[in-house]
Amino acid sequence: MAQACRLGLLLAVLLPIGGATTPGTVVRLNKAVLSYVSDLGRAPLQRALQVTVPHFLDGHGEELQPTRVQILNVQVPRLHLKFVADFGVRLLAAANFTFKVFRDPEPLELILPVVLLADARVAQGSIGTPVVSISSCFSLFNNAIVLSSNHSTTPALLVRLQQHVRAVLRNKLCLSISNLVQGLNVHLGTLIGLKPVGPESQIRYFMINAPSITNDYISLDVNAVLFLLGKPIVLPVDATPFILPEQVGTRGAMATVGLSQDVFDSALLLLQKAGALNLDITGQLKSDYNPLNTSMLGQLIPEVAHQFPEPMPVVLKVRLGGTPVVTLHPNNATLQLQPFVEVLAVASNSAFHSLFSFNVVVNLSLQLSVSKVKLQGTTSVLGEVQLSVDSSNVGFIDMDQVQALMGAVFEKPLLDHLNALLGIGVALPNVVNLHYVTPEVFVQEGYVVISGGLLYQQ
């Protein structure tokens, strides 16, 4: 069983789910993210451009002498990125290379300014991840600046030296940028990794088509698949394709994530199938005030007092047979639960004796928030908890009398249990070490929008 479960999870990572109803999610990276990526990428780019330069054949003297040339430092004072519609991202970087030429009798130091231009195509990879590739790359060289003003360097030597360095850099710089992008692809590949939801459940995201790219953003259509014991959670009806409207979220935000109604339905179906929403509510006889005992119930239901003349503990077994229903309206998210509750008393021989059972309808207000990469929730009761008798082994039950007692006993433990579950949260689309910062959550008609900044932490 364990091996089969592990195999199922492995296949889930390697293969997109086909033929199954999967919820829709849209991840939109806005123009504001490019400035952050530029600042973040300057140091890695400087390191990548620190390439090796082969020896220069110096004509100083009677014979050509191999002379060592070394890049001492690379500074990238400017790195600019912009979206190119229907293609990807254009890179423009200004770099200053400081060289040292180890020639006799005195080493020569010079600075070579270079402008780098590269176009990067963003596409969908075979396993459902974004893939970036360099389609074109150019290096534009300015004249070198000699740092030592008193150094005797002939113009002819400087020309030959620059030709040597330019020939080397023209090939190596674009290759270094391409290698840097390949490293980025490895990082982007962590998008499809399984993220835990509970002890036996996970969530996985993967792209379902090529990204949509405009001059203002890049948008990824992503499917979310929830797994329980290695098997995908499939909604009973076909999911409606989810389209995130243009003008949603916070203006100027780096990232905007849209979660369809189906994501919430799938998550709640997982909790219901896993039995995570079930709970047992018990009382302690030694507490100062404990309504969960046969003595208290006997005051409302005479047959309970007759069957249990001595106070005995009472247990409420709460079971959720039906799937919870979440409703999303502008600025308003609600959750409805319809649990079945069985009331049992502990007999003198420690066996459980069923007293009665009732159906519950509870409407809850759902407040959503984001912590790092997880969407979390808290609930509070809306209106009164509705109770109706299902069956009874203690004769007639006046539910109007029992309502206050059962509601008080049932409501707080249910909220505590539910809020503890929703507080664990479900991972949003993310890659390793990337978190959402200052996120805002907007509830719209049939979907939820999360909008905010991004923070990369190694």
RACORMO-V312871 format. One record per run of one state. SS is the DSSP state (h for helix, s for strand, l for the rest). FROM is the first residue (numbers start at 0). LEN is the number of residues. If there is no record, write none. Layout:
ss: <SS SS>
from: <FROM FROM>
len: <LEN LEN>
//
This chain:
ss: <l h l s l h l s l s l s l s l s l s l h l s l s l s l s l s l s h l s l s h l h l s l s l s l s l s l s l h l s l s l s l>
from: <0 1 14 22 30 31 48 52 58 64 84 87 102 107 124 129 141 144 146 154 192 194 198 200 207 211 213 216 228 230 232 254 260 274 278 282 292 293 300 301 307 312 319 324 329 331 337 339 346 351 371 373 392 398 424 425 427 433 444 446 456>
len: <1 13 8 8 1 17 4 6 6 20 3 15 5 17 5 12 3 2 8 38 2 4 2 7 4 2 3 12 2 2 22 6 14 4 4 10 1 7 1 6 5 7 5 5 2 6 2 7 5 20 2 19 6 26 1 2 6 11 2 10 2>
//
